[in-house]
């Protein structure tokens, strides 16, 4: 993730101290659970069920202003997805929509001064017949004190 950290402009990966949850986990396998999406390791991953509308989110340890989100996709990536943010984990705002041309690393820069507590990858369309699969989702920004 160092390469993505550099591209995102440095700073602290706030996702590492957060708690990840997801709409589903492929075959309910523990090795593909949501907690792997923010564990700091590209040797683990989260994988969703086989639907377009799946998501994974990180509840940050403290409210923060987000500058960038980086995603390290496995071969089962999104043809289209949104990065959404929330102040309460209930009401969501679409911060960016992406249509990557290939799987791999993606850096999504955000321009928001509003502090948020949750950041989510909301799938729109899968690139394969599999679900979505992310090695890592990092969230860069500054905690609000």
C-alpha positions, 0 to 999 in steps of 0.5 A, a space after each residue: 500500500 506504500 505506492 498508493 499512500 505516495 500517490 494519495 499524497 501521504 498522511 495517515 491511513 485512518 482506515 487502519 484504526 477503523 472498523 469495517 463492515 460489509 453488505 455480504 461476504 462471499 460464502 460467509 468465509 471468514 478468510 474473506 471477511 470485511 475486517 480484512 479490507 482495512 488490516 494494512 495487508 495486501 495478503 488478505 482481502 474482502 470479497 462480497 456475494 455475487 451481486 452488483 449492489 454490494 458494499 464495504 464500509 469503514 467506520 473511522 475511529 474519529 470524525 475526519 476530513 477525507 482527502 483520498 480513498 485508495 482501493 487495491 482491487 483483486 481480479 474481481 473488481 468493479 466496472 463502476 462504483 461510488 465512494 460514499 461518505 456519512 456523518 452517522 452511518 445512516 445517511 450517505 452522500 456520493 463523493 465520487 463515481 468511478 468507472 475504472 478501465 481495469 482492475 488494480 490500484 485506484 486512487 480517488 481524491 475527494 474535495 470535502 470540508 465536511 467531517 465524516 465518520 464512515 467511508 464506503 465503497 458502494 458497488 454499482 456494476 461488477 466487472 466479472 460474474 464474481 462479487 467485488 474483491 478488495 485487498 485493501 481500502 485506505 482512507 487518507 485525511 485529517 481527524 477533526 479535533 
